[in-house]
Amino acid sequence: MALMITDECINCDVCEPECPNDAISMGESIYVIDPHKCTECVGHFDEPQCVQVCPVSCIPVHPEHVESRDQLQQKYFLLTQTKV
């Protein structure tokens, strides 16, 4: 289940540096999360760090990218095995 940032985002800049997978970037008007990089922090932390720091609670699960914890763990493995 990749996360997404809703249009309630206030561009406070706190989520982007917290993402261990570099999945968060500035979009056209608000921050966006790349669902191919988002593991909901599985493999790094117990809870999604962006959700923890968001002051307006605008980061829900993306309904079009539902993944099990095992799938998120596999994605984490694939993302981290190529890093040197």
N, C-alpha and C positions, 0 to 999 in steps of 0.2 A: 504494500500500500504506500505508494509514494505520497508525499504531502503536496499541498498547493497553497499559494498565498492568494487570499481573496482581495477584492477591490477596497476592503476596509483598511488595507495597508497604509500606514502614514509615512513610509520611507524613513524610518528612524535609524536605519543602518545597523541595527544590533544583530540581526539574524545572519547576515552574510558571513562575517568572520567566524561565527560559531559552527558552521557546517564543515565537518571533517572530510566530506567528499567533494567540496567545491561545487555543489549542486545549485547554489543560490547565486543569482546575478541580477543586475538591474535590467528590467525590461523597458518597454516604451514609457510607462508611467509609474509602475510599481515593481517591486522585486518579484522574481519568478523562480520556480524550482524546476530543474530539469528532472523529469521522472525517471530517466535512464541512469541518473547518478544518485538519486535519493534512496537511501536504505533505511530511512527513519532512524538513523544513527545505530542500527543493528551492526554489531561488530566493533563499535566504538564506545557507545554509551548505553545505559539502560533505558533512557528516554530521549526523544528527539530534542536536541539542544535548541533549535530555532523556536520550537513551541515553548520551551522553558523561558526564553528571554523575551518573547514577543509581548509588548505592553498592551496590545489591543486584541489579542487572541484571534488573529486572522489566518491561522495556519491549520486547516483541517486536513483530513485524509482526502486524497484526490479520488473521486468516485470512479473515474475511468482507468485508474491504475491500481487495482486491488491486488495485493500480493500477500502470500502467507509469510510467516516469520522465516520459514525455511527458504523461501524464494528470496527474501531480503538478505539472508545470510549468504546465499549463493551469489547474489549480486555484489555484496561486499567483497567476497573472495575474488570475484572476477575483476573488480575495480582495483583492489589492492595488490594483486599478483603482478600487475604490469608496472607498478611503481618501483623505481630503483632507489 
